[in-house]
Amino acid sequence: MNNLVSPSIASGNYPWQTTISKLKSFNGIGLHSGNLIKVTLKPAKENTGIIFIRTDIDKKDKECSIQALYSNVSDTSLCTTIENENGIKVATIEHLMAALNGTGIDNIIIELNGPEVPIMDGSSLPLIEIIEDCGIKSLKVKRKILKVLKKIEVNVDNKYCSFAPSKEQKFSVEIDFENKAVGKQSASTSLANYNFKNFASNARTFGFMKDVEYMRSKGLGLGGSIDNCIIVDNNEIINPEGLRHENEFSRHKLLDAVGDIYTSGYRIQGSYKGLRCGHYINNLLLHELFKSNENYEIVEYSDKSYQEFHRGIVSNYLAS
């Protein structure tokens, strides 16, 4: 078995668990603190999962580590925040989680010397490029995936999201804002064939000037700027370069969902649908999913399923 795999294969129906092939550090500004934060990505052994470790706190690594699981999500008001039993938190994990899901990373240690993952340019693309630079290594243990067995739905106020059985990992999102610069738009993609990077990874987070002013009055959003966020003032986008996609707002909501749903701890074989969705309802959906064993089953990827998937890629390539 080749020890190194391409991200396009790892992100699909690849049967083996993965990690990054080498250590990599980078710096970036925290969206809310405004502080420069150093992050170090480290390879991890099989069945580790995704673990964040705060290195700025004077405690043992074990006391400062937090598993990136839906059950550890403690706040979803402005981002997705995870917290361990010692009260140690890491905020704004969703863009990095989306990058890990989109590139097919199962196991990794993420050390950071601050309370939040850097915002970078407001999207997942810079994080994906860092992962690509690390390389992806195949491990000698089969992947376990979560297979959705029946439709699961959550409704809160005017928001909705659901899982349904599917042969692939598919995400569909629709948003509807009164603001004319955003309006009603949708986005949909499968995570197979590296689609996440090509379709949604460069979609930036967005906010409204009136909300930015309020957050800063509360000591939040101190690192936000037009360099890492689409800012809407009244009904106009104030970023000089405009949008990267006509539906960049809905693509970013899809990006957030890809990250939030990866806190399930598994790659999910199923279809996600969100209407006016956000971090809170995404977390509620995972809690609803795990309420009953009748909703899902955990299975290992089989060599047969990988071979069938690989033949499909080759067939599509030859037909194009």
Sequence and secondary structure as in RCSB ss.txt:
>XXXX:A:sequence
MNNLVSPSIASGNYPWQTTISKLKSFNGIGLHSGNLIKVTLKPAKENTGIIFIRTDIDKKDKECSIQALYSNVSD
TSLCTTIENENGIKVATIEHLMAALNGTGIDNIIIELNGPEVPIMDGSSLPLIEIIEDCGIKSLKVKRKILKVLK
KIEVNVDNKYCSFAPSKEQKFSVEIDFENKAVGKQSASTSLANYNFKNFASNARTFGFMKDVEYMRSKGLGLGGS
IDNCIIVDNNEIINPEGLRHENEFSRHKLLDAVGDIYTSGYRIQGSYKGLRCGHYINNLLLHELFKSNENYEIVE
YSDKSYQEFHRGIVSNYLAS
>XXXX:A:secstr
  SEE HHHHTSS  EEEEESS EEEEEE TTT  EEEEEEEE  TT  EEEEESSSSS HHHHEEE  GGGEEE
 SSS EEE TTS EEB  HHHHHHHHHHT  BEEEEESSSB   TTSSSHHHHHHHHHH EEEEEEE EEEEE S
 EEEEETTEEEEEE  SSEEEEEEEE SSTTT EEEEEEESGGGHHHHHTTT   EEEHHHHHHHHHTT  TT  
TTTSEEEETTEE  TT  SSTTHHHHHHHHHHHHHHGGGSSEEEEEEEEES  HHHHHHHHHHHTT GGGEEEEE
  HHHHHHHHHHHHHHHHH 
